[in-house]
Every structure is written in structure tokens, then in C-alpha cells.
């Protein structure tokens, strides 16, 4: 156990926080016996990758200083805005960007801005 504690300290000093959390949770749950060494390493690297990706995303969202924090799950389709749920959900996966297609939003004032914020 002393070796694990030293490993956690070294990972922390190297600022590998995702690996620290994953290693600690693996040791606490006793799942270490379920992993082969290469699976454990892969699990730790994936956890670090996800941690860094999420931190970067949070940093970029904070730097963007959006006026409103909006999400697709917060859309109320019961309001009379003429928003079609299926169409909005198709736009949410951003496939239209990968296909290099344009998007034109039209409608009453405010509707386009709301959808535009969601797509950013």
C-alpha cells in the first residue's frame, strides 16, 4: 500500500489529476484484480485524457463569456416557438458542420439567437 501512496504522490506532483482519481478509485473499489497491467494503464491514460479534455472545454466556455448558459436539454418545446424537436436534435450533433453545409436561422425575434447559442 505504501508503494501505491508514493505513486499517487508522484502522479499528483506531475499534475496528472485524472490518473490520480482513476487510480485511487480503482484501488478503493478493489477492481485492480479485474485489470491486466495493459488494461489498467489504458484505463489511467483514458481517465487523464478525459480530465484534460473536460478542463479545456470548461476553460474555453468560461473564456467565451456567453451571456446565457444554454443546453439542448433545457429547451421547452411546449412553448409556441415553432421549433421542431427532431430538427433541433439533428442540428445538435453538428453533422451539418462536418458536411460543410450552411445553416440559416429565420423566425420571430429571439428564436434564432436562442438556437444560435445552443449550437455554439
N, CA and C of each residue as an Amber inpcrd file, in Angstrom:
protein
   360
   0.8260000  -1.2030000   0.0000000   0.0000000   0.0000000   0.0000000
   0.8580000   1.2500000   0.0000000   2.0390000   1.1500000   0.6410000
   2.9510000   2.2800000   0.6920000   3.4040000   2.6660000  -0.7110000
   3.6220000   1.6620000  -1.5690000   4.0380000   1.9070000  -2.9390000
   2.9370000   2.6610000  -3.6950000   1.6730000   2.2930000  -3.4630000
   0.5610000   2.9810000  -4.1100000   0.4830000   4.4390000  -3.6560000
   0.7350000   4.6800000  -2.3830000   0.7010000   6.0450000  -1.8670000
   1.7910000   6.8890000  -2.5230000   2.9730000   6.3210000  -2.6690000
   4.0680000   7.0380000  -3.3220000   3.7360000   7.3040000  -4.7910000
   3.1060000   6.3390000  -5.4400000   2.7050000   6.5190000  -6.8410000
   1.6910000   7.6380000  -6.9700000   0.7230000   7.6780000  -6.0620000
  -0.2820000   8.7420000  -6.0840000   0.3570000  10.1120000  -5.8700000
   1.3190000  10.1920000  -4.9730000   2.0150000  11.4600000  -4.7310000
   2.7850000  11.9180000  -5.9700000   3.4630000  10.9760000  -6.6250000
   4.2210000  11.3270000  -7.8230000   3.2920000  11.7750000  -8.9540000
   2.1900000  11.0710000  -9.1190000   1.2240000  11.4770000 -10.1500000
   0.6640000  12.8660000  -9.8550000   0.4160000  13.1440000  -8.5910000
  -0.0830000  14.4580000  -8.2000000   0.9220000  15.5550000  -8.4720000
   2.2020000  15.2840000  -8.1800000   3.2520000  16.2820000  -8.4300000
   3.4400000  16.5420000  -9.9220000   3.1560000  15.5290000 -10.7360000
   3.2510000  15.7000000 -12.1870000   1.9680000  16.2870000 -12.7770000
   1.0220000  16.6160000 -11.9030000  -0.2630000  17.2020000 -12.2900000
  -1.0560000  16.2990000 -13.2260000  -1.0270000  15.0150000 -12.9460000
  -1.8250000  14.0390000 -13.6770000  -3.0580000  13.7000000 -12.8360000
  -3.8980000  14.6950000 -12.6440000  -5.0310000  14.5690000 -11.7250000
  -6.0420000  13.5200000 -12.1570000  -6.2550000  13.3660000 -13.4510000
  -7.1780000  12.3400000 -13.9340000  -6.6970000  10.9460000 -13.5680000
  -5.3920000  10.7370000 -13.7010000  -4.8300000   9.4350000 -13.3360000
  -4.9240000   9.2040000 -11.8400000  -4.7060000  10.2620000 -11.0600000
  -4.7950000  10.1290000  -9.6040000  -6.1940000   9.6740000  -9.2090000
  -7.2220000  10.3310000  -9.7460000  -8.6050000   9.9790000  -9.4030000
  -8.9320000   8.5590000  -9.8340000  -8.5240000   8.1910000 -11.0520000
  -8.8380000   6.8580000 -11.5570000  -8.0870000   5.7790000 -10.7760000
  -6.8170000   6.0290000 -10.4730000  -6.0230000   5.0480000  -9.7290000
  -6.5790000   4.8680000  -8.3220000  -6.9090000   5.9840000  -7.6880000
  -7.4620000   5.9290000  -6.3350000  -8.8010000   5.1730000  -6.3210000
  -9.6790000   5.4750000  -7.2680000 -10.9820000   4.7910000  -7.2850000
 -10.8200000   3.3130000  -7.6140000  -9.8570000   2.9810000  -8.4650000
  -9.6060000   1.5780000  -8.7850000  -9.1070000   0.8200000  -7.5630000
  -8.2370000   1.4390000  -6.7910000  -7.7090000   0.7880000  -5.5940000
  -8.7750000   0.6760000  -4.5020000  -9.6340000   1.6970000  -4.3790000
 -10.6680000   1.6800000  -3.3380000 -11.7620000   0.6590000  -3.6320000
 -12.1140000   0.4970000  -4.8980000 -13.1920000  -0.4370000  -5.2380000
 -12.7060000  -1.8730000  -5.3340000 -11.4000000  -2.0460000  -5.3460000
 -10.8610000  -3.4000000  -5.4400000 -10.9140000  -3.9480000  -6.8510000
 -11.1050000  -3.0780000  -7.8310000 -11.1940000  -3.5120000  -9.2190000
  -9.8290000  -3.7790000  -9.8340000  -8.7700000  -3.5750000  -9.0520000
  -7.4190000  -3.7590000  -9.5890000  -7.1810000  -5.1900000 -10.0420000
  -7.8730000  -6.1410000  -9.4350000  -7.6920000  -7.5410000  -9.8090000
  -8.3850000  -7.8690000 -11.1290000  -9.3140000  -7.0030000 -11.5610000
 -10.0370000  -7.2470000 -12.8000000  -9.2590000  -6.7670000 -14.0280000
  -8.2140000  -5.9820000 -13.8290000  -7.4460000  -5.4070000 -14.9240000
  -6.1480000  -6.1610000 -15.1310000  -5.7880000  -6.3540000 -16.3970000
  -4.4210000  -6.7660000 -16.7070000  -3.5830000  -5.4840000 -16.6580000
  -2.2710000  -5.5940000 -16.5670000  -1.4520000  -4.3720000 -16.4880000
  -1.6870000  -3.4030000 -17.6470000  -1.8210000  -3.9290000 -18.8770000
  -2.0400000  -3.0230000 -20.0040000  -3.4380000  -2.4080000 -19.9700000
  -4.4350000  -3.1320000 -19.4630000  -5.7760000  -2.5670000 -19.3230000
  -5.8020000  -1.4670000 -18.2640000  -5.0760000  -1.6810000 -17.1680000
  -5.0020000  -0.6620000 -16.1180000  -4.3390000   0.6010000 -16.6410000
  -3.2430000   0.4330000 -17.3770000  -2.5650000   1.5960000 -17.9480000
  -3.4770000   2.3220000 -18.9310000  -4.1740000   1.5700000 -19.7580000
  -5.1100000   2.1650000 -20.7120000  -6.2150000   2.9160000 -19.9880000
  -6.7290000   2.3450000 -18.9070000  -7.7720000   2.9910000 -18.1020000
  -7.2710000   4.3130000 -17.5140000  -6.0490000   4.3100000 -16.9920000
  -5.4870000   5.5110000 -16.3950000  -5.2350000   6.6000000 -17.4450000
  -4.7220000   6.2050000 -18.5940000  -4.4680000   7.1790000 -19.6650000
  -5.7850000   7.7590000 -20.1720000  -6.8110000   6.9190000 -20.3350000
  -8.1220000   7.4110000 -20.7700000  -8.7050000   8.3890000 -19.7590000
  -8.5420000   8.0920000 -18.4790000  -9.0510000   8.9820000 -17.4400000
  -8.3420000  10.3260000 -17.4870000  -7.0370000  10.3170000 -17.6920000
  -6.2810000  11.5710000 -17.7930000  -6.6880000  12.3490000 -19.0340000
  -6.8720000  11.6400000 -20.1390000  -7.2950000  12.2800000 -21.3880000
  -8.6480000  12.9740000 -21.2000000  -9.5900000  12.2590000 -20.5970000
 -10.9220000  12.8220000 -20.3610000 -10.8570000  14.0230000 -19.4280000
 -10.0590000  13.9320000 -18.3880000  -9.9150000  15.0290000 -17.4250000
  -9.3720000  16.2820000 -18.1130000  -8.3600000  16.1170000 -18.9260000
  -7.7720000  17.2670000 -19.6290000  -8.7340000  17.8480000 -20.6570000
  -9.4300000  16.9630000 -21.3660000 -10.4060000  17.4310000 -22.3540000
 -11.5180000  18.2270000 -21.6770000 -12.0260000  17.7320000 -20.5620000
 -13.1000000  18.4230000 -19.8410000 -12.6230000  19.7490000 -19.2640000
 -11.3980000  19.7800000 -18.7270000 -10.8540000  21.0460000 -18.2140000
 -10.6890000  22.0630000 -19.3280000 -10.2150000  21.6160000 -20.4780000
 -10.0450000  22.5180000 -21.6230000 -11.3920000  23.0620000 -22.0740000
 -12.3750000  22.1960000 -22.1520000 -13.7060000  22.6230000 -22.5620000
 -14.2800000  23.6360000 -21.5820000 -14.1300000  23.3790000 -20.2820000
 -14.6160000  24.3250000 -19.2730000 -13.8890000  25.6580000 -19.3620000
 -12.5770000  25.6100000 -19.6090000 -11.7990000  26.8380000 -19.7400000
 -12.2510000  27.6480000 -20.9580000 -12.4960000  26.9760000 -22.0790000
 -12.9360000  27.6650000 -23.2840000 -14.3340000  28.2500000 -23.1170000
 -15.2180000  27.5120000 -22.4580000 -16.5660000  28.0330000 -22.2170000
 -16.5290000  29.2520000 -21.3070000 -15.6710000  29.2130000 -20.3120000
 -15.5450000  30.3550000 -19.4110000 -14.9550000  31.5600000 -20.1420000
 -13.9500000  31.3170000 -20.9940000 -13.3180000  32.4020000 -21.7410000
 -14.2650000  33.0070000 -22.7780000 -15.2210000  32.2250000 -23.2730000
 -16.1610000  32.7300000 -24.2720000 -17.1330000  33.7540000 -23.6780000
 -17.3390000  33.6930000 -22.3700000 -18.2140000  34.6210000 -21.6530000
 -19.5910000  34.7450000 -22.3040000 -20.2220000  33.6140000 -22.5300000
 -21.5730000  33.6340000 -23.0750000 -22.5120000  34.3200000 -22.1070000
 -23.4400000  35.0790000 -22.6580000 -24.4030000  35.7870000 -21.8220000
 -25.3230000  34.7920000 -21.1170000 -25.7220000  33.7530000 -21.8270000
 -26.6230000  32.7520000 -21.2710000 -25.9570000  31.3900000 -21.3380000
 -26.1860000  30.6010000 -20.3400000 -25.7310000  29.2210000 -20.3390000
 -26.9010000  28.3730000 -20.8180000 -26.8480000  27.9090000 -22.0440000
 -27.9650000  27.1730000 -22.6300000 -27.5020000  25.7760000 -23.0080000
 -28.4400000  24.8510000 -22.9950000 -28.1790000  23.4830000 -23.3980000
 -29.4030000  22.9060000 -24.0850000 -29.1970000  21.9190000 -24.9450000
 -30.3130000  21.3350000 -25.6780000 -31.3360000  20.6910000 -24.7510000
 -30.8600000  20.1710000 -23.6320000 -31.7860000  19.5230000 -22.7060000
 -32.6900000  20.5310000 -22.0010000 -32.3670000  21.8110000 -22.0840000
 -33.1600000  22.8460000 -21.4190000 -34.2410000  23.4470000 -22.3160000
 -34.3120000  23.0330000 -23.5750000 -35.3040000  23.5920000 -24.4870000
 -36.6890000  23.1110000 -24.0820000 -37.6090000  24.0570000 -23.9680000
 -39.0070000  23.7330000 -23.6820000 -39.7690000  23.7780000 -24.9960000
 -40.0510000  22.6140000 -25.5550000 -40.7360000  22.5420000 -26.8370000
 -42.2370000  22.7730000 -26.7010000 -42.7400000  22.8840000 -25.4740000
 -44.1570000  23.1370000 -25.2600000 -44.5130000  24.5850000 -25.5970000
 -43.5380000  25.5020000 -25.4880000 -43.7860000  26.8950000 -25.8360000
 -44.0070000  27.0100000 -27.3380000 -44.7970000  27.9800000 -27.7290000
 -45.1330000  28.1510000 -29.1360000 -44.0480000  28.9510000 -29.8450000
 -42.9580000  28.2900000 -30.2020000 -41.8610000  28.9340000 -30.9150000
 -41.6750000  28.3350000 -32.2970000 -42.5040000  27.3690000 -32.6430000
 -42.4000000  26.6600000 -33.9190000 -41.0480000  25.9680000 -34.0810000
 -40.4960000  25.4950000 -32.9870000 -39.2660000  24.7030000 -33.0350000
 -39.6540000  23.2370000 -33.1370000 -39.0750000  22.5630000 -34.0960000
 -39.3470000  21.1370000 -34.2590000 -38.2590000  20.3520000 -33.5320000
 -38.6840000  19.5240000 -32.6020000 -37.7460000  18.8090000 -31.7400000
 -36.7750000  17.9500000 -32.5500000 -37.2830000  17.2010000 -33.5130000
 -36.4090000  16.3280000 -34.3050000 -35.3660000  17.1300000 -35.0740000
 -35.7750000  18.2610000 -35.6310000 -34.8480000  19.0760000 -36.3990000
 -33.7620000  19.6730000 -35.5010000 -34.1400000  20.1520000 -34.3350000
 -33.1620000  20.7190000 -33.4040000 -32.1860000  19.6460000 -32.9390000
 -32.6760000  18.4600000 -32.6410000 -31.7920000  17.3830000 -32.1950000
 -30.8580000  16.9290000 -33.3140000 -31.3260000  16.9640000 -34.5710000
 -30.4290000  16.6430000 -35.6920000 -29.3300000  17.6860000 -35.8160000
 -29.6660000  18.9530000 -35.5850000 -28.6480000  20.0070000 -35.6500000
 -27.6480000  19.8800000 -34.5050000 -28.0880000  19.3340000 -33.3860000
 -27.2350000  19.2870000 -32.1980000 -26.0220000  18.3800000 -32.3520000
 -26.0760000  17.3990000 -33.2420000 -24.9090000  16.5250000 -33.3940000
 -23.8380000  17.1300000 -34.3020000 -24.1230000  18.2970000 -34.8940000
 -23.1730000  19.0810000 -35.7030000 -22.6760000  18.3410000 -36.9330000
 -23.4190000  17.3770000 -37.4130000 -23.0610000  16.6710000 -38.6500000
 -23.0550000  17.6360000 -39.8310000 -23.9170000  18.6310000 -39.7900000
 -24.0030000  19.6140000 -40.8730000 -22.7110000  20.4140000 -41.0070000
 -21.9710000  20.5610000 -39.9160000 -20.6840000  21.2530000 -39.9820000
 -19.6560000  20.3770000 -40.6870000 -19.6310000  19.1080000 -40.3290000
 -18.6780000  18.1880000 -40.9490000 -18.9420000  18.0210000 -42.4350000
 -20.1980000  18.1930000 -42.8540000 -20.5540000  18.0780000 -44.2660000
 -20.4190000  19.4120000 -44.9940000 -19.9060000  20.4280000 -44.3040000
 -19.6700000  21.7660000 -44.8770000 -20.9550000  22.3760000 -45.4270000
 -22.0480000  22.2260000 -44.6950000 -23.3220000  22.8120000 -45.0870000
 -23.5380000  24.1030000 -44.3180000 -24.3120000  24.9950000 -44.9050000
 -24.6530000  26.2470000 -44.2610000 -25.9340000  26.0840000 -43.4600000
 -26.1230000  26.9880000 -42.5160000 -27.3330000  26.9840000 -41.7010000
 -27.8670000  28.4060000 -41.6370000 -29.1000000  28.5680000 -42.0360000
 -29.7510000  29.8710000 -41.9700000 -30.9050000  29.7570000 -40.9840000
 -30.9010000  30.6210000 -39.9880000 -31.9640000  30.6390000 -38.9910000
 -32.8790000  31.8060000 -39.2790000 -34.1650000  31.5370000 -39.3440000
 -35.1300000  32.6120000 -39.5460000 -36.3260000  32.3550000 -38.6570000
 -37.0230000  33.4040000 -38.3380000 -38.1990000  33.2830000 -37.4950000
 -38.3780000  34.5360000 -36.6740000 -39.2500000  34.4680000 -35.6880000
 -39.5040000  35.6350000 -34.8390000 -38.2460000  36.0580000 -34.0860000
 -38.2310000  37.2900000 -33.6720000 -37.0890000  37.8160000 -32.9300000
 -36.8150000  36.9600000 -31.6930000 -35.5650000  36.6390000 -31.4930000
 -35.1620000  35.8870000 -30.3110000 -35.0220000  34.4000000 -30.5510000
 -35.7850000  33.8470000 -31.4730000 -35.7210000  32.4060000 -31.7170000
 -34.3610000  32.0200000 -32.2680000 -33.8840000  32.7650000 -33.2460000
 -32.5890000  32.4650000 -33.8460000 -31.4600000  32.6030000 -32.8560000
 -31.5200000  33.6190000 -32.0200000 -30.4650000  33.8190000 -31.0310000
 -30.4110000  32.6600000 -30.0480000 -31.5580000  32.1530000 -29.6450000
 -31.6100000  31.0520000 -28.6970000 -30.9800000  29.8020000 -29.3100000
 -31.3540000  29.4970000 -30.5450000 -30.8170000  28.3280000 -31.2140000
 -29.3370000  28.5280000 -31.5180000 -28.9630000  29.7320000 -31.8920000
 -27.5530000  30.0280000 -32.1840000 -26.6890000  29.7790000 -30.9540000
 -27.1480000  30.1940000 -29.7860000 -26.3850000  29.9680000 -28.5620000
 -26.2280000  28.4730000 -28.2780000 -27.2610000  27.7010000 -28.5880000
 -27.1760000  26.2710000 -28.3430000 -26.1670000  25.6030000 -29.2720000
 -26.0640000  26.0940000 -30.4850000 -25.1830000  25.4740000 -31.4670000
 -23.7360000  25.8790000 -31.3120000 -23.4580000  26.8930000 -30.5250000
 -22.0720000  27.3390000 -30.3590000 -21.3220000  26.4440000 -29.4430000
